[in-house]
Amino acid sequence: MSAPPTLPQSTNTAAAGAASQPPIATPAFRSFISRLSSSLRQGFSQRRPWTELADRSSFSKPESLTEAYSRIRKNFNYFRVNYVTLIVFALAVSLITHPFSLLVLLGLLASWCFLYLFRPADQPVILYGRTFNDKETLGLLTALTIFVVFLTSVGSLLISASMVGLAIVCAHGAFRMPWCCIMVTWGKNRNVPDSFLTCELHRV
């Protein structure tokens, strides 16, 4: 007796491979990383030299609060990228010295990336056997973010670190003479025409 014919069995290799593919590896994520890196490179290309930021000969005490505010405003326009870098550095140091808060924030960021921002539209979120649509996922992530930022020590840590960085920026901006004032002093010492100085001052 001949053996019965063997029925072909379909394999779900392709489906399994697609299911095992990390949801973060999507064109949207790669496009986001590309735009982010391009924006960072463009931003850092506009920063001023750190030696200019720390030039001790440019520091002087402001004569009034009005002058201090004017200096802060002008110096922020001039050292914008450097000041933002200082604030980010203060946040980074604060988080590194508090590893639990750093892990919580990384977990929150990963939740947003994997579950909402870069999740393919044809892959619903399934937790404990329940399927969540986009609105429910957004609501859960928003509630989780509010809880982490406002109801734990992470929020106070971020606020305090931001305030420290902002205080450093304001102190530097208030005591450093703006670039326009330095240029005026330089021009008067070298008999530069006032018309040229006025034209350059309007660029600040």
Residue frames relative to the residue before (quaternion, step in Angstrom):
aa qw qx qy qz dx dy dz
M 1.0000 0.0000 0.0000 0.0000 0.00 0.00 0.00
S 0.3897 -0.7277 0.5140 0.2333 3.52 -0.82 0.96
A 0.5474 -0.6252 0.4514 0.3252 3.52 -1.12 0.73
P 0.5405 -0.6222 0.4456 0.3494 3.60 -1.03 0.71
P 0.5647 -0.6144 0.4193 0.3574 3.56 -1.02 0.75
T 0.4362 -0.6941 0.5196 0.2408 3.51 -1.11 0.82
L 0.3621 -0.7398 0.5279 0.2071 3.50 -0.75 1.09
P 0.4735 -0.6631 0.4840 0.3192 3.60 -0.94 0.79
Q 0.2047 -0.7685 0.5997 0.0883 3.52 -0.99 0.92
S 0.3358 -0.7507 0.5384 0.1839 3.54 -0.74 1.12
T 0.2647 -0.7511 0.5866 0.1470 3.51 -1.05 0.75
N 0.3360 -0.7391 0.5563 0.1771 3.50 -1.14 0.72
T 0.1608 0.8281 -0.5236 0.1195 3.53 1.05 0.77
A 0.6702 0.4964 -0.3080 0.4578 3.54 0.91 -0.92
A 0.6641 0.4998 -0.3129 0.4596 3.57 0.95 -0.86
A 0.6523 0.5086 -0.3209 0.4614 3.55 1.00 -0.81
G 0.6430 0.5220 -0.3265 0.4555 3.55 1.02 -0.76
A 0.6593 0.4964 -0.3138 0.4695 3.54 1.02 -0.78
A 0.6635 0.5035 -0.3127 0.4566 3.56 1.06 -0.77
S 0.6939 0.4752 -0.2793 0.4633 3.55 1.07 -0.72
Q 0.5123 0.6430 -0.4287 0.3745 3.57 1.24 -0.21
P 0.4902 -0.6679 0.4593 0.3203 3.60 -0.78 0.90
P 0.4754 -0.6968 0.4534 0.2878 3.60 -0.82 0.94
I 0.6022 0.5766 -0.3673 0.4123 3.58 1.19 -0.40
A 0.6401 0.5242 -0.3321 0.4530 3.61 1.18 -0.52
T 0.3073 0.7443 -0.5201 0.2848 3.56 0.41 1.23
P 0.6272 -0.5343 0.3908 0.4105 3.58 -1.18 0.39
A 0.6062 0.5604 -0.3642 0.4311 3.60 1.06 -0.66
F 0.6613 0.4999 -0.3097 0.4657 3.57 0.97 -0.82
R 0.6593 0.4966 -0.3142 0.4690 3.58 0.94 -0.82
S 0.6387 0.5096 -0.3282 0.4740 3.57 1.04 -0.72
F 0.6376 0.5235 -0.3266 0.4614 3.58 1.03 -0.78
I 0.6558 0.5028 -0.3087 0.4709 3.59 0.92 -0.88
S 0.6504 0.5170 -0.3204 0.4551 3.58 0.99 -0.82
R 0.6740 0.4768 -0.3003 0.4777 3.59 0.93 -0.86
L 0.6394 0.5303 -0.3298 0.4485 3.58 1.02 -0.79
S 0.6758 0.4815 -0.3011 0.4699 3.58 0.87 -0.89
S 0.6392 0.5156 -0.3315 0.4644 3.59 1.03 -0.73
S 0.6563 0.5008 -0.3149 0.4683 3.60 0.98 -0.82
L 0.6478 0.5161 -0.3224 0.4582 3.59 0.99 -0.79
R 0.6502 0.5038 -0.3207 0.4696 3.58 0.94 -0.82
Q 0.6645 0.4932 -0.3111 0.4674 3.57 0.94 -0.83
G 0.6565 0.5142 -0.3157 0.4527 3.58 1.01 -0.79
F 0.6948 0.4685 -0.2819 0.4673 3.57 0.88 -0.92
S 0.5876 0.5675 -0.3829 0.4313 3.58 1.13 -0.40
Q 0.6891 0.4683 -0.2749 0.4798 3.60 1.24 -0.40
R 0.4852 0.6691 -0.4502 0.3380 3.61 1.18 0.01
R 0.4597 -0.6666 0.5187 0.2742 3.51 -1.25 0.58
P 0.6162 -0.5392 0.3992 0.4126 3.63 -1.15 0.42
W 0.5080 -0.6639 0.4562 0.3051 3.56 -0.96 0.87
T 0.5865 0.5653 -0.3763 0.4414 3.59 1.14 -0.50
E 0.6331 0.5089 -0.3260 0.4837 3.57 1.10 -0.65
L 0.6297 0.5377 -0.3330 0.4511 3.58 1.06 -0.72
A 0.7761 0.3423 -0.1665 0.5028 3.58 1.01 -0.82
D 0.3266 0.7540 -0.5070 0.2602 3.59 1.19 0.41
R 0.3324 -0.7896 0.4823 0.1829 3.59 -0.35 1.22
S 0.6147 0.5677 -0.3567 0.4155 3.60 1.11 -0.53
S 0.6604 0.5149 -0.3065 0.4526 3.61 1.25 -0.29
F 0.5902 0.5857 -0.3701 0.4144 3.59 1.25 -0.01
S 0.1378 0.7564 -0.6312 0.1020 3.51 -1.11 0.82
K 0.5477 -0.6251 0.4482 0.3294 3.56 -1.18 0.55
P 0.4099 -0.7056 0.5092 0.2734 3.61 -0.82 0.91
E 0.4894 -0.6967 0.4502 0.2692 3.56 -1.04 0.79
S 0.8026 0.0468 -0.0108 0.5946 3.60 1.16 -0.44
L 0.6531 -0.4978 0.3893 0.4173 3.56 -1.31 0.18
T 0.6094 0.5536 -0.3524 0.4449 3.57 1.09 -0.66
E 0.6636 0.4834 -0.3032 0.4838 3.56 0.98 -0.84
A 0.6272 0.5331 -0.3408 0.4542 3.58 1.01 -0.75
Y 0.6554 0.4985 -0.3140 0.4727 3.60 0.94 -0.85
S 0.6478 0.5157 -0.3213 0.4595 3.58 0.99 -0.83
R 0.6430 0.5143 -0.3238 0.4661 3.58 1.01 -0.78
I 0.6453 0.5234 -0.3288 0.4489 3.57 0.92 -0.88
R 0.6674 0.5077 -0.3066 0.4504 3.57 0.91 -0.92
K 0.6994 0.4631 -0.2788 0.4676 3.60 0.86 -0.92
N 0.6731 0.4863 -0.3076 0.4645 3.58 0.96 -0.82
F 0.6209 0.5318 -0.3586 0.4507 3.59 1.06 -0.61
N 0.6382 0.5091 -0.3280 0.4753 3.58 1.04 -0.70
Y 0.7034 0.4664 -0.2635 0.4671 3.57 1.06 -0.74
F 0.7884 0.2558 -0.1200 0.5464 3.59 0.96 -0.91
R 0.1449 0.8497 -0.5020 0.0711 3.59 1.11 0.56
V 0.7007 0.4607 -0.2789 0.4680 3.59 0.77 -1.01
N 0.6451 0.5181 -0.3255 0.4576 3.60 0.96 -0.78
Y 0.6689 0.4979 -0.3088 0.4575 3.59 0.93 -0.85
V 0.6420 0.5017 -0.3286 0.4777 3.59 0.97 -0.78
T 0.6277 0.5306 -0.3339 0.4615 3.59 1.04 -0.72
L 0.6410 0.5203 -0.3247 0.4614 3.60 1.00 -0.76
I 0.6546 0.4986 -0.3141 0.4736 3.59 0.97 -0.82
V 0.6513 0.4976 -0.3149 0.4786 3.59 0.96 -0.82
F 0.6283 0.5308 -0.3322 0.4617 3.58 1.04 -0.75
A 0.6395 0.5133 -0.3247 0.4714 3.60 1.00 -0.79
L 0.6441 0.5047 -0.3179 0.4790 3.60 1.02 -0.76
A 0.6600 0.5155 -0.3136 0.4476 3.58 0.94 -0.87
V 0.6528 0.5036 -0.3188 0.4675 3.60 0.92 -0.87
S 0.6521 0.5213 -0.3151 0.4514 3.57 0.96 -0.86
L 0.6883 0.4719 -0.2860 0.4708 3.59 0.94 -0.83
I 0.6367 0.5252 -0.3389 0.4516 3.60 1.00 -0.75
T 0.6927 0.4554 -0.2816 0.4832 3.59 1.03 -0.72
H 0.7189 0.2881 -0.2261 0.5908 3.59 1.30 -0.03
P 0.1556 -0.8566 0.4825 0.0959 3.61 0.40 1.20
F 0.6019 0.5604 -0.3811 0.4223 3.62 1.02 -0.60
S 0.6624 0.4894 -0.3030 0.4795 3.58 0.92 -0.86
L 0.6252 0.5354 -0.3362 0.4575 3.57 1.04 -0.75
L 0.6609 0.4965 -0.3065 0.4719 3.60 0.94 -0.85
V 0.6372 0.5251 -0.3334 0.4551 3.59 0.99 -0.78
L 0.6763 0.4823 -0.2966 0.4712 3.59 0.92 -0.87
L 0.6389 0.5114 -0.3317 0.4693 3.59 1.00 -0.74
G 0.6447 0.5115 -0.3190 0.4700 3.56 1.03 -0.76
L 0.6439 0.5130 -0.3198 0.4690 3.57 1.02 -0.78
L 0.6517 0.5083 -0.3082 0.4711 3.57 0.98 -0.86
A 0.6533 0.5040 -0.3156 0.4686 3.58 0.97 -0.83
S 0.6214 0.5410 -0.3455 0.4492 3.60 1.03 -0.71
W 0.6568 0.4960 -0.3114 0.4750 3.56 0.94 -0.84
C 0.6825 0.4988 -0.2988 0.4428 3.60 0.90 -0.90
F 0.7486 0.4218 -0.2301 0.4568 3.58 0.76 -1.06
L 0.7715 0.4012 -0.2018 0.4506 3.58 0.92 -0.87
Y 0.8261 0.2087 -0.1020 0.5135 3.62 1.09 -0.45
L 0.7538 0.4439 -0.2693 0.4027 3.59 0.46 -1.17
F 0.8297 0.1637 -0.0451 0.5317 3.58 0.78 -1.04
R 0.3969 0.6957 -0.4974 0.3334 3.58 1.15 0.51
P 0.4833 -0.6610 0.4814 0.3127 3.62 -0.84 0.91
A 0.5668 -0.6435 0.4032 0.3195 3.55 -1.00 0.84
D 0.6991 0.4675 -0.2797 0.4630 3.61 1.10 -0.57
Q 0.6488 0.4656 -0.3245 0.5069 3.60 1.25 0.21
P 0.1993 -0.8045 0.5475 0.1156 3.62 -0.16 1.22
V 0.5053 -0.6215 0.5064 0.3192 3.53 -1.30 0.41
I 0.0413 -0.7951 0.6046 -0.0249 3.57 -0.72 1.12
L 0.0580 0.7871 -0.6073 0.0914 3.57 -0.64 1.18
Y 0.8486 -0.0365 -0.0254 0.5271 3.54 -0.80 1.12
G 0.7249 -0.4601 0.2365 0.4548 3.54 0.97 0.90
R 0.6498 0.4868 -0.3225 0.4866 3.62 1.22 0.09
T 0.3174 -0.7520 0.5537 0.1648 3.53 -0.98 0.94
F 0.1682 -0.7859 0.5920 0.0600 3.56 -0.88 1.02
N 0.3451 -0.7223 0.5576 0.2198 3.55 -0.95 0.86
D 0.7462 -0.4211 0.2655 0.4420 3.58 -1.30 0.06
K 0.6622 0.5090 -0.3172 0.4492 3.61 0.92 -0.85
E 0.6627 0.4914 -0.3071 0.4744 3.58 0.96 -0.82
T 0.6400 0.5197 -0.3244 0.4638 3.58 1.02 -0.77
L 0.6484 0.5083 -0.3101 0.4744 3.57 0.99 -0.86
G 0.6569 0.5106 -0.3162 0.4558 3.59 0.95 -0.79
L 0.6574 0.5034 -0.3135 0.4649 3.59 0.96 -0.82
L 0.6747 0.4872 -0.2979 0.4676 3.58 0.92 -0.86
T 0.6334 0.5209 -0.3321 0.4660 3.59 1.03 -0.71
A 0.6531 0.5013 -0.3088 0.4763 3.57 0.96 -0.86
L 0.6461 0.5142 -0.3182 0.4657 3.58 1.01 -0.81
T 0.6475 0.5171 -0.3171 0.4613 3.60 1.00 -0.80
I 0.6470 0.5088 -0.3176 0.4707 3.59 0.95 -0.85
F 0.6538 0.5148 -0.3164 0.4553 3.57 0.96 -0.83
V 0.6880 0.4866 -0.2899 0.4536 3.58 0.87 -0.94
V 0.7318 0.4530 -0.2511 0.4429 3.59 0.85 -0.98
F 0.8107 0.3139 -0.1360 0.4751 3.57 0.85 -0.96
L 0.7716 0.3608 -0.1950 0.4863 3.61 1.07 -0.48
T 0.6862 0.3816 -0.2951 0.5445 3.59 1.24 0.29
S 0.6735 -0.4972 0.3630 0.4091 3.55 -1.31 0.05
V 0.4943 0.6680 -0.4338 0.3483 3.60 1.23 -0.25
G 0.6608 0.5243 -0.3143 0.4354 3.57 0.92 -0.88
S 0.6712 0.4846 -0.3000 0.4740 3.57 0.91 -0.90
L 0.6211 0.5380 -0.3404 0.4571 3.58 1.07 -0.68
L 0.6684 0.4915 -0.3010 0.4702 3.59 0.91 -0.87
I 0.6619 0.5040 -0.3142 0.4574 3.58 0.94 -0.86
S 0.6749 0.4939 -0.3042 0.4562 3.59 0.87 -0.90
A 0.6564 0.4976 -0.3171 0.4701 3.60 0.97 -0.80
S 0.6412 0.5134 -0.3256 0.4682 3.58 1.02 -0.76
M 0.6495 0.5139 -0.3192 0.4607 3.58 1.00 -0.78
V 0.6294 0.5210 -0.3371 0.4678 3.59 1.04 -0.74
G 0.6694 0.4908 -0.2984 0.4710 3.57 0.91 -0.90
L 0.6582 0.5012 -0.3094 0.4690 3.58 1.00 -0.80
A 0.6285 0.5272 -0.3388 0.4607 3.59 1.04 -0.71
I 0.6360 0.5180 -0.3280 0.4686 3.59 0.99 -0.78
V 0.6561 0.5137 -0.3046 0.4614 3.56 0.95 -0.90
C 0.6800 0.4855 -0.2961 0.4628 3.60 0.88 -0.92
A 0.6425 0.5153 -0.3313 0.4605 3.60 0.97 -0.78
H 0.6632 0.4886 -0.3110 0.4741 3.58 0.93 -0.84
G 0.6840 0.5007 -0.2954 0.4408 3.57 0.88 -0.91
A 0.6686 0.5072 -0.3063 0.4492 3.59 1.07 -0.71
F 0.7644 0.3820 -0.2054 0.4771 3.59 0.98 -0.78
R 0.6447 0.4847 -0.3500 0.4764 3.59 1.17 -0.13
M 0.4483 -0.6777 0.5132 0.2764 3.54 -0.89 0.95
P 0.4887 -0.6666 0.4667 0.3146 3.61 -0.85 0.87
W 0.6665 -0.5230 0.3615 0.3892 3.51 -1.26 0.50
C 0.6415 0.5362 -0.3422 0.4289 3.59 1.00 -0.77
C 0.6508 0.5050 -0.3252 0.4645 3.61 0.99 -0.78
I 0.6350 0.5184 -0.3306 0.4678 3.56 1.01 -0.78
M 0.6584 0.5130 -0.3136 0.4527 3.55 1.00 -0.83
V 0.6277 0.5301 -0.3392 0.4583 3.60 1.03 -0.76
T 0.6562 0.5037 -0.3090 0.4694 3.58 0.94 -0.89
W 0.6460 0.5160 -0.3094 0.4698 3.55 0.99 -0.86
G 0.6825 0.4984 -0.2959 0.4452 3.58 0.93 -0.88
K 0.6594 0.5053 -0.3181 0.4568 3.58 0.96 -0.79
N 0.6482 0.5144 -0.3219 0.4600 3.56 1.05 -0.69
R 0.7600 0.3356 -0.1805 0.5264 3.58 1.19 -0.48
N 0.4808 -0.7111 0.4110 0.3071 3.59 1.26 0.41
V 0.2281 0.7678 -0.5571 0.2192 3.56 0.93 0.94
P 0.5432 -0.6339 0.4263 0.3484 3.66 -0.90 0.81
D 0.5445 -0.6399 0.4408 0.3158 3.57 -1.06 0.83
S 0.5958 0.5775 -0.3743 0.4141 3.60 1.06 -0.62
F 0.6517 0.5044 -0.3115 0.4731 3.56 1.03 -0.77
L 0.6576 0.5081 -0.3118 0.4607 3.57 0.96 -0.85
T 0.6489 0.5172 -0.3248 0.4538 3.58 0.97 -0.82
C 0.6393 0.5239 -0.3223 0.4615 3.58 1.00 -0.80
E 0.6856 0.4762 -0.2879 0.4694 3.56 0.95 -0.85
L 0.6312 0.5511 -0.3408 0.4264 3.61 1.03 -0.74
H 0.6396 0.5320 -0.3339 0.4431 3.58 1.05 -0.66
R 0.6068 0.5559 -0.3590 0.4403 3.59 1.21 -0.26
V 0.5955 0.5786 -0.3594 0.4259 3.60 1.22 -0.37
